[in-house]
Amino acid sequence: MDTLDLPHAGVEAVREIGAAQGFAVDATEQPAAFTPDGLARYATLVFLSTSGEILDPSGKAALEAYVRGGGGFVGVHGAAATEYGWPFYGRLVGAWFDKHPPVQRATVRVEDRDHPATRHLDTAWVRTDEWYNFRTNPRPDVRVLATVDESSCSGGTMGADLFATGRLGA
């Protein structure tokens, strides 16, 4: 294989985490699965590398009711490039994707060391990733756990809040 099938690799990674942590993982790309009864079976939904308009009005209503009823949601990678015209979804993911520079190394700085997702991390680390610029700065509406040091890479359009790979916590 010359290229990595990212959605497949992502599903396999989530399955490995599930096996290690004792939870089952189902994967589908079928919008028809988004019904109140269909979603009620799950503790958490993961949108993995989604993009564009993926749900019809009944699927949107089911997802919104699921989340408002306490269901978990995790958006990974392109999830911020999904359902641009749906305000509820925009609030759910924190901000919509705008664009990104080429994949590059950058320094990530942990801003919030009190959150369980970041408590164990070093205060800074260098990694190569696809950093995101968002359409608007999400900081007023989300709890920012980590940011990318804008002096360590190029192509950001967000100023001091350069890029992130997603909303890490609430």
C-alpha positions, -999 to 999 in steps of 0.1 A, spaced: 0 0 0 15 34 -10 -8 55 11 -23 51 45 -61 47 46 -66 72 74 -102 65 82 -96 28 83 -64 33 104 -84 56 127 -111 30 132 -85 3 139 -68 27 165 -102 33 183 -108 -5 183 -74 -11 198 -81 15 225 -115 -1 231 -100 -36 235 -74 -22 259 -100 -3 279 -129 -28 278 -154 -12 255 -168 -23 222 -165 -2 190 -189 -2 160 -181 17 129 -204 30 102 -206 56 75 -244 52 71 -264 83 80 -295 60 85 -279 49 118 -286 83 132 -320 77 148 -329 81 185 -331 43 190 -299 37 170 -279 63 190 -293 52 224 -271 21 223 -239 42 226 -222 60 254 -201 81 230 -200 88 193 -168 95 174 -168 115 142 -135 104 126 -123 123 96 -158 134 86 -163 163 63 -191 181 45 -228 176 51 -233 141 63 -267 141 81 -302 147 69 -326 167 91 -338 136 110 -302 126 117 -293 160 129 -323 160 152 -313 126 166 -277 137 171 -287 169 189 -312 151 212 -285 124 219 -259 151 229 -284 172 249 -295 140 267 -260 134 279 -245 113 251 -208 117 245 -192 131 214 -156 131 202 -146 148 169 -113 137 154 -94 153 126 -118 166 99 -148 166 122 -144 204 124 -150 204 86 -184 189 89 -220 204 89 -209 240 83 -245 252 80 -257 237 113 -252 261 143 -256 233 169 -228 213 154 -206 244 152 -210 249 190 -205 212 196 -171 211 179 -161 245 191 -152 261 157 -152 252 121 -121 244 101 -109 270 76 -77 258 62 -43 244 71 -7 249 60 14 219 49 20 192 74 50 203 96 67 201 129 56 225 156 58 229 194 25 223 213 22 242 246 -1 229 273 -21 258 287 -43 240 311 -25 215 333 -56 209 355 -77 189 330 -74 151 331 -66 151 293 -35 172 298 -25 166 334 0 139 324 16 158 295 48 177 294 44 215 293 56 215 257 64 189 231 74 189 194 54 168 169 46 167 132 9 171 124 -17 188 102 -24 220 122 -57 237 117 -67 273 113 -104 279 122 -129 303 107 -132 320 140 -112 320 172 -129 294 195 -113 307 227 -143 326 240 -165 295 238 -142 266 247 -118 256 274 -84 257 256 -61 229 268 -32 233 244 -21 255 215 6 255 189 35 279 194 32 301 163 69 308 163 77 271 158 59 268 124 45 287 95 11 292 79 -11 302 108 -39 328 105 -51 329 141 -24 350 158 -15 340 193 -42 312 191 -25 299 160 -39 264 155 -51 234 172 -61 199 161 -94 202 178 -114 209 209 -98 189 237 -122 195 265 -151 213 279 
